[in-house]
Amino acid sequence: MNVLIYLIPAALFLALLGLGAFFWTVKSGQYDDLEGAKWRIFIDDDQDDHIPE
C-alpha cells in the first residue's frame, strides 16, 4: 500500500506531461492539414528534369 504514495503522483505527472504534449502539438499546427498528408505521397519530388541528355 505504501507504493501507491509514489505511483499516484508519478501517474498524474505522466498524464499531465502527455496532455501538455498534446496541447503543444495542437498549438503548433500539427493537425491542421489532415487531408494533405494522404495526397502528398503521390507527388513526385525526384524528377530528373535538370539532367542534360
Jmol script that loads the backbone (N, CA, C; Angstrom):
load data "model"
ATOM      1  N   MET A   1       0.826  -1.190   0.000  1.00  0.00           N
ATOM      2  CA  MET A   1       0.000   0.000   0.000  1.00  0.00           C
ATOM      3  C   MET A   1       0.872   1.257   0.000  1.00  0.00           C
ATOM      4  N   ASN A   2       2.065   1.155   0.508  1.00  0.00           N
ATOM      5  CA  ASN A   2       2.956   2.323   0.534  1.00  0.00           C
ATOM      6  C   ASN A   2       3.438   2.711  -0.861  1.00  0.00           C
ATOM      7  N   VAL A   3       3.397   1.758  -1.772  1.00  0.00           N
ATOM      8  CA  VAL A   3       3.872   2.058  -3.112  1.00  0.00           C
ATOM      9  C   VAL A   3       2.914   3.015  -3.840  1.00  0.00           C
ATOM     10  N   LEU A   4       1.655   3.070  -3.418  1.00  0.00           N
ATOM     11  CA  LEU A   4       0.699   3.985  -4.028  1.00  0.00           C
ATOM     12  C   LEU A   4       1.070   5.443  -3.786  1.00  0.00           C
ATOM     13  N   ILE A   5       1.797   5.697  -2.740  1.00  0.00           N
ATOM     14  CA  ILE A   5       2.253   7.061  -2.453  1.00  0.00           C
ATOM     15  C   ILE A   5       3.176   7.555  -3.571  1.00  0.00           C
ATOM     16  N   TYR A   6       3.883   6.642  -4.204  1.00  0.00           N
ATOM     17  CA  TYR A   6       4.789   7.004  -5.289  1.00  0.00           C
ATOM     18  C   TYR A   6       4.132   6.866  -6.660  1.00  0.00           C
ATOM     19  N   LEU A   7       3.262   5.864  -6.817  1.00  0.00           N
ATOM     20  CA  LEU A   7       2.690   5.594  -8.127  1.00  0.00           C
ATOM     21  C   LEU A   7       1.627   6.613  -8.540  1.00  0.00           C
ATOM     22  N   ILE A   8       0.811   7.065  -7.614  1.00  0.00           N
ATOM     23  CA  ILE A   8      -0.247   8.018  -7.970  1.00  0.00           C
ATOM     24  C   ILE A   8       0.333   9.352  -8.431  1.00  0.00           C
ATOM     25  N   PRO A   9       1.286   9.960  -7.720  1.00  0.00           N
ATOM     26  CA  PRO A   9       1.874  11.199  -8.259  1.00  0.00           C
ATOM     27  C   PRO A   9       2.641  10.983  -9.570  1.00  0.00           C
ATOM     28  N   ALA A  10       3.287   9.827  -9.708  1.00  0.00           N
ATOM     29  CA  ALA A  10       4.000   9.549 -10.956  1.00  0.00           C
ATOM     30  C   ALA A  10       3.009   9.431 -12.111  1.00  0.00           C
ATOM     31  N   ALA A  11       1.875   8.770 -11.890  1.00  0.00           N
ATOM     32  CA  ALA A  11       0.870   8.634 -12.938  1.00  0.00           C
ATOM     33  C   ALA A  11       0.255   9.990 -13.277  1.00  0.00           C
ATOM     34  N   LEU A  12       0.004  10.810 -12.296  1.00  0.00           N
ATOM     35  CA  LEU A  12      -0.537  12.142 -12.544  1.00  0.00           C
ATOM     36  C   LEU A  12       0.449  13.008 -13.310  1.00  0.00           C
ATOM     37  N   PHE A  13       1.719  12.907 -12.956  1.00  0.00           N
ATOM     38  CA  PHE A  13       2.747  13.668 -13.656  1.00  0.00           C
ATOM     39  C   PHE A  13       2.840  13.249 -15.115  1.00  0.00           C
ATOM     40  N   LEU A  14       2.822  11.943 -15.382  1.00  0.00           N
ATOM     41  CA  LEU A  14       2.905  11.462 -16.764  1.00  0.00           C
ATOM     42  C   LEU A  14       1.656  11.838 -17.559  1.00  0.00           C
ATOM     43  N   ALA A  15       0.501  11.823 -16.911  1.00  0.00           N
ATOM     44  CA  ALA A  15      -0.726  12.230 -17.594  1.00  0.00           C
ATOM     45  C   ALA A  15      -0.681  13.710 -17.946  1.00  0.00           C
ATOM     46  N   LEU A  16      -0.227  14.535 -17.038  1.00  0.00           N
ATOM     47  CA  LEU A  16      -0.104  15.967 -17.317  1.00  0.00           C
ATOM     48  C   LEU A  16       0.943  16.239 -18.390  1.00  0.00           C
ATOM     49  N   LEU A  17       2.005  15.462 -18.378  1.00  0.00           N
ATOM     50  CA  LEU A  17       3.034  15.596 -19.411  1.00  0.00           C
ATOM     51  C   LEU A  17       2.469  15.238 -20.790  1.00  0.00           C
ATOM     52  N   GLY A  18       1.702  14.164 -20.889  1.00  0.00           N
ATOM     53  CA  GLY A  18       1.079  13.786 -22.150  1.00  0.00           C
ATOM     54  C   GLY A  18       0.048  14.796 -22.608  1.00  0.00           C
ATOM     55  N   LEU A  19      -0.731  15.316 -21.670  1.00  0.00           N
ATOM     56  CA  LEU A  19      -1.729  16.331 -22.016  1.00  0.00           C
ATOM     57  C   LEU A  19      -1.054  17.615 -22.488  1.00  0.00           C
ATOM     58  N   GLY A  20       0.036  17.980 -21.843  1.00  0.00           N
ATOM     59  CA  GLY A  20       0.793  19.154 -22.274  1.00  0.00           C
ATOM     60  C   GLY A  20       1.393  18.967 -23.661  1.00  0.00           C
ATOM     61  N   ALA A  21       1.887  17.765 -23.948  1.00  0.00           N
ATOM     62  CA  ALA A  21       2.435  17.490 -25.277  1.00  0.00           C
ATOM     63  C   ALA A  21       1.345  17.543 -26.333  1.00  0.00           C
ATOM     64  N   PHE A  22       0.154  17.052 -26.005  1.00  0.00           N
ATOM     65  CA  PHE A  22      -0.959  17.116 -26.949  1.00  0.00           C
ATOM     66  C   PHE A  22      -1.346  18.555 -27.237  1.00  0.00           C
ATOM     67  N   PHE A  23      -1.473  19.382 -26.204  1.00  0.00           N
ATOM     68  CA  PHE A  23      -1.825  20.783 -26.423  1.00  0.00           C
ATOM     69  C   PHE A  23      -0.737  21.524 -27.188  1.00  0.00           C
ATOM     70  N   TRP A  24       0.517  21.159 -26.975  1.00  0.00           N
ATOM     71  CA  TRP A  24       1.620  21.781 -27.698  1.00  0.00           C
ATOM     72  C   TRP A  24       1.535  21.441 -29.191  1.00  0.00           C
ATOM     73  N   THR A  25       1.200  20.185 -29.523  1.00  0.00           N
ATOM     74  CA  THR A  25       1.095  19.822 -30.934  1.00  0.00           C
ATOM     75  C   THR A  25      -0.099  20.499 -31.596  1.00  0.00           C
ATOM     76  N   VAL A  26      -1.193  20.662 -30.849  1.00  0.00           N
ATOM     77  CA  VAL A  26      -2.343  21.362 -31.407  1.00  0.00           C
ATOM     78  C   VAL A  26      -2.007  22.830 -31.646  1.00  0.00           C
ATOM     79  N   LYS A  27      -1.302  23.430 -30.696  1.00  0.00           N
ATOM     80  CA  LYS A  27      -0.944  24.845 -30.825  1.00  0.00           C
ATOM     81  C   LYS A  27       0.051  25.082 -31.963  1.00  0.00           C
ATOM     82  N   SER A  28       0.937  24.120 -32.209  1.00  0.00           N
ATOM     83  CA  SER A  28       1.944  24.306 -33.258  1.00  0.00           C
ATOM     84  C   SER A  28       1.421  23.933 -34.645  1.00  0.00           C
ATOM     85  N   GLY A  29       0.172  23.456 -34.743  1.00  0.00           N
ATOM     86  CA  GLY A  29      -0.425  23.221 -36.045  1.00  0.00           C
ATOM     87  C   GLY A  29      -0.176  21.847 -36.629  1.00  0.00           C
ATOM     88  N   GLN A  30       0.100  20.861 -35.817  1.00  0.00           N
ATOM     89  CA  GLN A  30       0.364  19.522 -36.333  1.00  0.00           C
ATOM     90  C   GLN A  30      -0.863  18.890 -36.976  1.00  0.00           C
ATOM     91  N   TYR A  31      -2.045  19.280 -36.555  1.00  0.00           N
ATOM     92  CA  TYR A  31      -3.262  18.640 -37.037  1.00  0.00           C
ATOM     93  C   TYR A  31      -4.057  19.542 -37.981  1.00  0.00           C
ATOM     94  N   ASP A  32      -3.440  20.551 -38.544  1.00  0.00           N
ATOM     95  CA  ASP A  32      -4.158  21.482 -39.408  1.00  0.00           C
ATOM     96  C   ASP A  32      -4.506  20.881 -40.765  1.00  0.00           C
ATOM     97  N   ASP A  33      -3.594  20.154 -41.371  1.00  0.00           N
ATOM     98  CA  ASP A  33      -3.795  19.628 -42.723  1.00  0.00           C
ATOM     99  C   ASP A  33      -3.835  18.107 -42.692  1.00  0.00           C
ATOM    100  N   LEU A  34      -4.966  17.541 -42.319  1.00  0.00           N
ATOM    101  CA  LEU A  34      -5.082  16.092 -42.256  1.00  0.00           C
ATOM    102  C   LEU A  34      -5.297  15.469 -43.631  1.00  0.00           C
ATOM    103  N   GLU A  35      -5.860  16.206 -44.560  1.00  0.00           N
ATOM    104  CA  GLU A  35      -6.108  15.678 -45.897  1.00  0.00           C
ATOM    105  C   GLU A  35      -4.861  15.730 -46.778  1.00  0.00           C
ATOM    106  N   GLY A  36      -3.988  16.686 -46.558  1.00  0.00           N
ATOM    107  CA  GLY A  36      -2.824  16.852 -47.422  1.00  0.00           C
ATOM    108  C   GLY A  36      -1.804  15.739 -47.294  1.00  0.00           C
ATOM    109  N   ALA A  37      -1.723  15.119 -46.139  1.00  0.00           N
ATOM    110  CA  ALA A  37      -0.720  14.078 -45.936  1.00  0.00           C
ATOM    111  C   ALA A  37      -0.991  12.859 -46.807  1.00  0.00           C
ATOM    112  N   LYS A  38      -2.245  12.507 -46.995  1.00  0.00           N
ATOM    113  CA  LYS A  38      -2.529  11.320 -47.805  1.00  0.00           C
ATOM    114  C   LYS A  38      -2.340  11.580 -49.296  1.00  0.00           C
ATOM    115  N   TRP A  39      -2.407  12.832 -49.739  1.00  0.00           N
ATOM    116  CA  TRP A  39      -2.183  13.138 -51.154  1.00  0.00           C
ATOM    117  C   TRP A  39      -0.723  13.445 -51.445  1.00  0.00           C
ATOM    118  N   ARG A  40       0.056  13.740 -50.417  1.00  0.00           N
ATOM    119  CA  ARG A  40       1.457  14.100 -50.596  1.00  0.00           C
ATOM    120  C   ARG A  40       2.291  12.926 -51.095  1.00  0.00           C
ATOM    121  N   ILE A  41       1.828  11.697 -50.875  1.00  0.00           N
ATOM    122  CA  ILE A  41       2.605  10.542 -51.330  1.00  0.00           C
ATOM    123  C   ILE A  41       2.591  10.410 -52.843  1.00  0.00           C
ATOM    124  N   PHE A  42       1.623  11.045 -53.511  1.00  0.00           N
ATOM    125  CA  PHE A  42       1.530  10.949 -54.959  1.00  0.00           C
ATOM    126  C   PHE A  42       2.378  11.994 -55.678  1.00  0.00           C
ATOM    127  N   ILE A  43       2.922  12.945 -54.967  1.00  0.00           N
ATOM    128  CA  ILE A  43       3.746  13.990 -55.573  1.00  0.00           C
ATOM    129  C   ILE A  43       5.151  13.436 -55.806  1.00  0.00           C
ATOM    130  N   ASP A  44       5.633  13.540 -57.043  1.00  0.00           N
ATOM    131  CA  ASP A  44       6.947  13.010 -57.386  1.00  0.00           C
ATOM    132  C   ASP A  44       7.985  14.111 -57.222  1.00  0.00           C
ATOM    133  N   ASP A  45       8.766  14.031 -56.149  1.00  0.00           N
ATOM    134  CA  ASP A  45       9.792  15.028 -55.893  1.00  0.00           C
ATOM    135  C   ASP A  45      11.136  14.665 -56.535  1.00  0.00           C
ATOM    136  N   ASP A  46      11.272  13.469 -57.051  1.00  0.00           N
ATOM    137  CA  ASP A  46      12.539  13.013 -57.605  1.00  0.00           C
ATOM    138  C   ASP A  46      12.571  13.104 -59.124  1.00  0.00           C
ATOM    139  N   GLN A  47      12.097  14.189 -59.673  1.00  0.00           N
ATOM    140  CA  GLN A  47      12.111  14.361 -61.119  1.00  0.00           C
ATOM    141  C   GLN A  47      13.527  14.707 -61.571  1.00  0.00           C
ATOM    142  N   ASP A  48      13.930  14.129 -62.677  1.00  0.00           N
ATOM    143  CA  ASP A  48      15.266  14.353 -63.217  1.00  0.00           C
ATOM    144  C   ASP A  48      15.235  15.330 -64.380  1.00  0.00           C
ATOM    145  N   ASP A  49      14.575  16.464 -64.215  1.00  0.00           N
ATOM    146  CA  ASP A  49      14.472  17.456 -65.293  1.00  0.00           C
ATOM    147  C   ASP A  49      15.777  18.208 -65.513  1.00  0.00           C
ATOM    148  N   HIS A  50      16.633  18.255 -64.539  1.00  0.00           N
ATOM    149  CA  HIS A  50      17.848  19.041 -64.637  1.00  0.00           C
ATOM    150  C   HIS A  50      19.019  18.276 -65.241  1.00  0.00           C
ATOM    151  N   ILE A  51      18.871  17.004 -65.570  1.00  0.00           N
ATOM    152  CA  ILE A  51      19.965  16.208 -66.117  1.00  0.00           C
ATOM    153  C   ILE A  51      19.965  16.358 -67.642  1.00  0.00           C
ATOM    154  N   PRO A  52      21.057  16.873 -68.208  1.00  0.00           N
ATOM    155  CA  PRO A  52      21.125  17.011 -69.679  1.00  0.00           C
ATOM    156  C   PRO A  52      21.286  15.640 -70.345  1.00  0.00           C
ATOM    157  N   GLU A  53      20.723  15.526 -71.549  1.00  0.00           N
ATOM    158  CA  GLU A  53      20.808  14.252 -72.262  1.00  0.00           C
ATOM    159  C   GLU A  53      21.880  14.262 -73.308  1.00  0.00           C
TER     160      GLU A  53
END
end "model"
wireframe off; spacefill off
backbone 0.3
color backbone group
